[in-house]
């Protein structure tokens, strides 16, 4: 390998190695998707929290998010957010509207789907983070059921792999943004 080629690869290798993946799983069973993710991110917890709670700019975390709109905030601190997501599983794509009520607690977000305003029958998305010195452990769990038919083979063969990969990419972006990169 030429020395200049190594210089080109080094920054990419470091950025890719920063997130310490511990768990990334997605399953599809009886029409419901289950996603689990856990990693240690090389970013401060305050930065992670700032990125995850910037609801107006969720689209910067995932290119599949076509539009984000904060619909309202309750006196208790809940936020109602609407997103339009271009969901693809292999060659199959569909625009999906998701309205969710987001409850924020220190180190935790719980998003619950509002079914009558969404393309999901039900769903909950939970994100937890805890400071580990200069790093942050992040755990994400999601369970959701589309309000439209997903063939079993599409869900199992295409969608679960796409969900695993996109979840890792989202948290790689969270890490970069939390570090101001």
Order of alpha helices (4+ residues) and beta strands (2+ residues): alpha-beta-beta-alpha-beta-beta-beta-beta-beta-beta-alpha
